[in-house]
């Protein structure tokens, strides 16, 4: 069993009122069955219950994805929402199955320029972090409509109903919410609408406080009844633009009407034993980092290495993969170097550059540009009885995004403009200005580390993903290695974490990742370990053993998330129920 926090969950469930109370009773009654018709794992127990309910109601994995995304927008406003975007890695069941990468990353407004955050010749980062000038055009609402219309079985009015109820009736604030809000308290206080909605009398709401979002419920209702036009055109769009521009932003109605998702071919990389990594392509850097790291490790016989040696090899692989991150950008604006970065010749070169006994100082590697990325998103995974599956990572960038809520809409905006490279100086080993690939430009999508990931073979299917900003690829890598090592599913998201991202040249680690003797040995090898004072990430995983039909799911024990199975042989729950 995964470790749980019953007190937190008890407080959370107090807020699950109205029609959703019946949902919980149905879900709990079915929990004991070992046979499954699907599974869902999310970062919040209420969202997991919503996802399972949709599957039990006859919806498929794509319907559940819509419902879960909307529910998380309500109960995790610090991690995702209608004012943000994300990546959806889709598996459409069939013979053969088809994988699609749905890019719902935010786009820069048309008026955005590389110097928009320059004041008196200096970059003012505050402008790209807080307030409407930090916000790119959201992609999540468009993705939800597209998933429902193109791949779902149920109407939007059905899949969005649980989130609407949660927004209108409220949910109970928990300790995680309070922690996240405390980290952004000053910014939330600075915006009157955000302070009204997400604080209580200007301070952190108490645990158990019922947080209601009536305006967000109305916006969700318009999305449910009008589809895309309920957000990107009409009254909501007008309110969004008016509110953003009144506060100093640059959005236009055309920016909203012009937003579109993109279906991209997933990154595909052959692994040993007939397995294939199916991951996120640019504008995500995550798939490249994972593929490159796994390609290097396979060439270094990582399976046979003792624990300390394995950690050394993982760190050195990550160091090189993160160095190459700066070469990537929005593929609609810049050419992709993936064929070179994942070629056998280049991977052999990277693997042969690793000293088995000593760390390579990052300063000794060819240079790459510095970069930064917000640390909090949300991730979930869902699979249905037919084998349709989704791994989705959604984000506002920083916790509570730009900490700016547009009056009259309940929509908390992202601060994803901060993921662009404001400073385009510097170049990489290949002569390409790496940071210029991710420079600000109107209509462009910023580079991201979000890494929804599948690993699939003829007999097995596994899904991975987590929030965590720049650390996302390293977290997914460690979980994938746990899977490839034959560890049980519950161990994948629980694996102790460590991280290296080329610059700064430090080995970050959780408290239980290494023993004191191992830390001493790593230092002797030239590594620079640095303890991360708090746990990070919130991974959600799925596993499907195809011959037996067995489904397993697990949620990160560091969070309050929940993994649920859908019992086989149950009659669909009716809409009235």
Order of alpha helices (4+ residues) and beta strands (2+ residues): alpha-alpha-beta-alpha-alpha-beta-beta-beta-beta-alpha-alpha-alpha-beta-alpha-alpha-alpha-beta-alpha-alpha-alpha-alpha-beta-beta-beta-alpha-alpha-alpha-alpha-beta-beta-beta-beta-beta-beta-alpha-alpha-beta-beta-alpha-beta-beta-beta-beta
